């Protein structure tokens, strides 16, 4: 965090946070691809944009986990899910073999 500063919004004042954002990739607009060139930019985070939906300038505090990571923890361990999936695939294969008998048997 680079610090805070007081800004005027209409007749009132708000304190905004100034941070340095770092991205590991940037967009090469000439080739229309992402390239592995880090980029840094100073951002001003307004309190009114914190956690809002459908706003271009929304921001949240990252606590170390994405929503997908939290959902994966609640879904259980991935090893158990892989075993269930393998079992379901075996059942589907058995049903498919029963319904689609080889031509030699017909």
Backbone bond lengths (Angstrom), bond angles and torsions (degrees), N, CA, C in turn:
res aa  C-N    CA-C-N  psi(-1)  N-CA   C-N-CA  omega(-1)  CA-C   N-CA-C  phi
1 X - - - 1.446 - - 1.527 107.69 -
2 X 1.301 114.79 133.67 1.458 120.25 -178.82 1.520 112.46 -87.18
3 X 1.331 116.54 -15.56 1.456 120.31 179.71 1.513 111.59 134.41
4 X 1.305 114.96 -170.58 1.459 121.22 178.50 1.514 108.77 -126.75
5 X 1.302 114.68 161.14 1.466 118.86 174.07 1.519 108.85 -149.61
6 X 1.291 114.51 154.78 1.461 121.64 -178.65 1.526 108.35 -92.86
7 X 1.330 116.44 127.57 1.466 121.26 179.45 1.519 109.47 -124.33
8 X 1.309 115.02 152.10 1.461 120.89 -179.53 1.528 109.37 -96.70
9 X 1.331 115.57 130.19 1.464 122.22 175.50 1.517 106.54 -124.47
10 X 1.318 116.19 103.46 1.465 119.10 -175.83 1.513 109.92 63.94
11 X 1.350 115.34 -120.59 1.462 119.47 -179.94 1.523 113.13 -97.31
12 X 1.311 116.97 -2.08 1.463 118.35 -178.13 1.530 110.97 -115.81
13 X 1.316 115.00 165.39 1.452 121.78 179.22 1.531 108.80 -113.24
14 X 1.325 116.45 143.06 1.464 121.39 174.70 1.525 107.68 -130.02
15 X 1.317 114.60 156.86 1.460 120.73 175.83 1.527 107.10 -101.02
16 X 1.319 116.32 125.22 1.465 121.35 178.88 1.526 108.49 -110.24
17 X 1.330 115.07 153.61 1.465 120.75 177.71 1.518 109.49 -99.26
18 X 1.313 115.72 136.31 1.462 121.13 175.54 1.526 107.33 -107.12
19 X 1.351 116.38 122.85 1.460 121.30 -178.49 1.514 109.74 -129.33
20 X 1.325 115.32 159.75 1.451 121.53 175.16 1.525 107.24 -104.63
21 X 1.322 117.29 114.25 1.460 122.22 179.98 1.518 108.96 -93.27
22 X 1.328 115.79 138.11 1.464 121.29 178.06 1.527 109.01 -124.09
23 X 1.313 115.89 128.66 1.465 122.32 174.87 1.516 107.99 -114.35
24 X 1.334 117.03 139.81 1.457 121.13 179.81 1.520 112.21 -78.33
25 X 1.322 116.61 -23.32 1.456 121.00 179.86 1.517 109.78 -126.07
26 X 1.303 116.06 153.64 1.456 121.90 174.30 1.518 108.33 -129.66
27 X 1.300 116.11 166.33 1.466 121.29 -178.95 1.517 109.38 -96.09
28 X 1.330 115.72 130.30 1.456 121.76 171.75 1.528 105.47 -95.60
29 X 1.330 117.01 98.53 1.461 121.23 -173.77 1.525 112.52 -68.10
30 X 1.332 118.02 -23.63 1.466 120.14 178.00 1.528 111.29 -68.03
31 X 1.350 116.10 -40.59 1.469 120.35 179.68 1.518 112.33 -98.53
32 X 1.326 117.93 -9.70 1.468 124.13 179.83 1.534 111.86 61.88
33 X 1.347 116.35 45.74 1.459 122.63 179.63 1.527 109.06 -139.75
34 X 1.338 115.46 162.20 1.461 121.27 172.65 1.518 108.22 -86.80
35 X 1.316 117.00 139.54 1.461 122.40 176.67 1.532 108.67 -122.65
36 X 1.320 116.16 150.82 1.464 121.28 -177.17 1.524 111.42 -82.68
37 X 1.314 115.42 61.72 1.459 122.21 176.40 1.522 107.86 -118.96
38 X 1.333 117.87 115.97 1.466 119.22 -179.63 1.531 111.87 -62.40
39 X 1.323 114.62 150.17 1.460 120.76 178.68 1.522 108.66 -136.43
40 X 1.299 116.99 141.02 1.463 122.25 176.43 1.517 109.26 -122.59
41 X 1.319 115.40 143.66 1.461 120.54 179.67 1.520 108.88 -149.50
42 X 1.306 115.94 139.27 1.454 120.10 176.16 1.522 108.46 -84.76
43 X 1.333 116.01 127.75 1.462 121.60 -179.07 1.519 110.09 -116.79
44 X 1.316 115.94 149.93 1.456 122.48 173.95 1.519 106.69 -111.87
45 X 1.331 116.58 119.42 1.466 122.04 -177.62 1.528 109.67 -101.58
46 X 1.326 115.15 115.41 1.465 120.92 -179.56 1.527 109.78 -87.79
47 X 1.331 117.84 137.66 1.471 120.49 179.97 1.528 113.10 -57.30
48 X 1.319 118.01 -34.62 1.467 120.48 -176.48 1.528 112.46 -69.41
49 X 1.345 118.54 -17.40 1.460 121.49 179.66 1.524 113.01 -93.39
50 X 1.318 118.36 -3.73 1.461 121.48 -176.30 1.528 110.86 -66.73
51 X 1.343 116.80 117.57 1.456 122.19 175.14 1.507 116.18 69.45
52 X 1.311 118.82 13.89 1.457 120.37 -179.35 1.522 110.73 -80.81
53 X 1.312 116.79 158.78 1.466 121.81 179.13 1.523 109.75 -105.29
54 X 1.326 114.95 153.02 1.463 122.71 175.02 1.522 112.97 56.81
55 X 1.307 115.26 36.67 1.456 119.72 176.21 1.514 108.28 -124.10
56 X 1.273 116.66 140.01 1.461 121.08 -178.76 1.523 111.83 -65.42
57 X 1.314 117.73 -35.42 1.459 121.25 -173.85 1.525 113.79 -101.88
58 X 1.341 117.81 23.16 1.462 118.95 -177.86 1.531 110.40 -66.62
59 X 1.311 116.25 154.77 1.465 121.71 177.56 1.514 109.28 -151.08
60 X 1.323 115.78 153.78 1.459 122.64 177.11 1.524 108.28 -140.31
61 X 1.317 115.89 164.44 1.458 120.90 176.54 1.522 107.26 -90.46
62 X 1.326 116.55 124.44 1.464 122.18 -179.45 1.522 108.72 -84.80
63 X 1.334 116.40 121.08 1.462 120.47 -176.69 1.524 113.12 -97.10
64 X 1.315 117.30 13.86 1.459 120.03 176.91 1.508 114.03 105.94
65 X 1.333 118.38 -8.78 1.455 120.96 -179.68 1.524 109.62 -138.07
66 X 1.327 115.25 140.50 1.457 119.45 175.35 1.527 108.97 -84.61
67 X 1.327 117.57 169.36 1.464 120.83 178.00 1.518 110.88 -60.23
68 X 1.338 117.12 -38.02 1.460 120.79 179.32 1.526 111.38 -64.07
69 X 1.332 117.14 -37.80 1.467 120.62 178.84 1.523 111.28 -67.47
70 X 1.313 117.00 -40.18 1.463 120.53 177.90 1.527 110.04 -66.64
71 X 1.334 117.58 -43.21 1.463 121.09 178.16 1.520 111.42 -61.04
72 X 1.339 117.15 -38.62 1.461 121.02 179.60 1.525 110.96 -64.42
73 X 1.318 117.30 -36.90 1.461 120.40 177.72 1.523 110.93 -65.10
74 X 1.335 116.57 -40.57 1.458 120.39 -179.72 1.520 111.67 -71.13
75 X 1.327 117.21 -27.58 1.465 120.76 -178.88 1.524 111.57 -74.13
76 X 1.302 118.39 -12.48 1.456 121.26 -179.27 1.513 110.43 105.28
77 X 1.319 114.47 -177.98 1.459 117.40 -177.59 1.520 110.40 -74.95
78 X 1.323 116.51 147.21 1.458 121.61 -175.99 1.523 111.34 -71.38
79 X 1.342 118.29 -26.52 1.459 120.55 179.38 1.522 110.45 -65.53
80 X 1.318 117.17 -42.92 1.466 121.33 177.30 1.510 111.19 -63.40
81 X 1.321 117.51 -39.83 1.456 120.94 178.36 1.516 111.38 -66.04
82 X 1.335 117.73 -36.80 1.463 121.37 178.88 1.519 110.52 -65.59
83 X 1.335 117.92 -38.58 1.465 120.78 178.18 1.518 109.91 -65.20
84 X 1.332 118.16 -43.84 1.461 121.43 178.42 1.524 110.96 -60.56
85 X 1.328 117.37 -41.67 1.451 121.64 -179.56 1.523 110.60 -65.18
86 X 1.339 117.75 -41.48 1.465 121.36 178.56 1.523 110.15 -62.42
87 X 1.318 116.97 -41.09 1.470 121.12 178.39 1.531 110.93 -63.60
88 X 1.323 116.73 -43.74 1.464 120.46 178.50 1.523 111.71 -64.11
89 X 1.324 117.36 -37.77 1.464 121.15 178.36 1.524 110.64 -66.05
90 X 1.348 117.45 -39.17 1.470 121.05 177.14 1.524 110.82 -62.94
91 X 1.323 116.51 -42.49 1.469 120.03 178.51 1.527 111.02 -63.64
92 X 1.321 117.23 -43.03 1.461 121.22 179.75 1.526 110.68 -63.80
93 X 1.335 117.40 -38.99 1.470 121.19 178.68 1.528 110.83 -65.01
94 X 1.332 117.07 -41.08 1.460 121.20 179.05 1.525 111.01 -62.74
95 X 1.322 116.78 -43.87 1.469 121.01 179.09 1.516 110.52 -65.66
96 X 1.329 117.79 -41.85 1.467 121.16 -180.00 1.518 110.69 -63.99
97 X 1.337 117.87 -40.27 1.462 120.49 178.60 1.519 111.60 -65.88
98 X 1.338 116.96 -35.53 1.460 120.49 179.21 1.523 111.22 -70.27
99 X 1.324 117.77 -37.45 1.454 120.52 -178.21 1.532 112.59 -80.80
100 X 1.289 117.34 -28.15 1.471 122.29 -177.21 1.528 109.40 -116.55
101 X 1.307 116.22 72.33 1.470 120.93 -178.57 1.519 110.14 -64.96
102 X 1.338 117.94 146.64 1.467 119.18 177.71 1.518 111.71 -59.37
103 X 1.322 117.18 151.91 1.468 123.12 -177.35 1.522 111.61 -60.61
104 X 1.334 118.69 -28.25 1.467 122.02 -178.94 1.528 112.03 -66.70
105 X 1.327 116.86 -25.96 1.465 120.28 -179.39 1.516 112.78 -87.27
106 X 1.306 119.86 -13.77 1.466 120.93 -175.31 1.493 112.03 -92.56
